[in-house]
Amino acid sequence: MMSIKSEIQKRRTFGIISHPDAGKTTLTEKLLLFGGAIQEAGAVKSNKVKKTATSDFMEIEKQRGISVATSVMGFYYKDKKINILDTPGHQDFAEDTYRTLTACDSVIVVIDVAKGVEVQTEKLVQVCRMRDTPIIVFINKLDREGKDGFDLIDEVEQKLGLTLCPMSWPIGMGQRFRGVYNKWESNLHLYTVENKQKITEGVAISDLMDPTLDKMVGTEAAHELRNDVELLEAVYPEFDKEPYLNGELCPVFFGSALNNFGVRELLDCFQEIAPFPQPKAAEERLVFPEEDEFSGFVFKIHANIDPNHRNRIAFLKVVSGKFERNKQYTHTRTGKTFRVSAPTAFMAEKKSIINEAYPGDIIGIPDNGTFRIGDTITMKEDLHFTGIPSFSPEHFRFINNDDPLKAKQLAKGIDQLMDEGVAQLFTLKQNNRKIIGTVGALQYEVIQYRLEHEYNAKCSYEAFHAFKACWIESRDDTQLAEFSTLKQRYLAEDKFGRPVFFADSQFSLQMAQEKFDKITFHLKSEFG
Ligand code: G4P
């Protein structure tokens, strides 16, 4: 089928990741501006949870409302259909980001030139590297003083374990910032304070020895640029598409998102080199985008913030074939068939009903509690896509029911919030007590608030001390029996009935690993 193939090759579905404040929202907005999807800057609301909001759940609710709109932003650029998937930068929502990354075919990493590699960047890039996701790096805020370009590149290579290939190079920075030399296009893009909010075209320079360079940026800056570029060419590899697509080589761009500088170059290169949707592994087989039959998976579930309409939106990424409205599909976990009469797509910030979608596209499906993160939807075939693991939470607390008359509501609320991926639920083997595990402490407030407002149930928490939850897998029944007796108090089941061991410290985990060598302790739920 020719048409589906060309639709696939047009798609660029990616995520922008960064430590909070590096400029992800600003860059997203400028990309939309270039794509003509929005008319003016300031239109995209930041959906980050502001630092001050850590104990203010009304603020969280508000942010949550905004983030539905900005969860996916699609636009056209140079005949490509570009889908940006939003990834919360706040560390308490890291799990959400990890899952969204499973729906991204590539990523752009934003780094603040002054701050360099920060904690959250490091964690997110690690997740990308596990899956060999192609990465482009954007070094932002060149209008401010920051680290020396070469030092920064070294830092990024070392801390993130990447091999970089600079595609552009800054001329000065901060007060002395003159522009960016674009190796990829062999041209120079000049920066002046007057034109900073405008989209300007680069000046073509095919030879850096050209004396017009001196005229344009001054002799000193021209000299420095020539030296830098010479060094770049000697030290860093040339761009090569194949290692980039394998996640082994990462192009780097410099610019200032706020000033709309260096963004067009980034986008031009991105739309050309970034991968279109690739085959995806299911437990049963590898699924290719160009297959005739539709398939897709749910990577995110979003609850409605209006408590009177408790419906949710399941975000589905199309993996293969063409998705069609009102067609009968199968939800493979339950085996049930269903039709979607009002699937939505997200163009810029607008949500609208669509009739069809292609691999790489993200669609919103109205859901009243049927779907769970990781679910697969197909025409008929019994497929289960892999690659959406749960990671061990960082925080653990017992959850108690505070209103005995509302036990049912509480159970239902917990069940649905866990399906949405807000947190993970474990049940202790010994006494059936429920433990909620989260990535950040903020989630406990979100859960309590939502249980009360959406499910009319009251809960409280109690400390449960654990370092990590480890999914256990044993190759020896006797050893497992011995382990189970010894560690009885620390054994639980996750929501799917898989056995979990709570290690109370790094040390006790190590001891267990040494003593029980036939048992493997996994820090994520998908292995093998
Ligand atoms: P995030 O989504 O990664 O968290 O970052 P965001 O885009 O919200 O940017 C964080 C702050 O950095 C914002 O300032 C933003 O204006 C600023 N910023 C982004 N790009 C650049 C740049 O190229 N140069 C400079 N100098 N600043 C940049 P803020 O004061 O925190 O927010 P706001 O009040 O301006 O929205």
Boltz pocket constraint, residues with backbone or C-beta under 6 A from the ligand:
constraints:
  - pocket:
      binder: B
      contacts: [[A, 18], [A, 19], [A, 20], [A, 21], [A, 22], [A, 23], [A, 24], [A, 25], [A, 26], [A, 27], [A, 46], [A, 48], [A, 89], [A, 140], [A, 141], [A, 142], [A, 143], [A, 144], [A, 255], [A, 256], [A, 257], [A, 258], [A, 259]]
      max_distance: 6.0
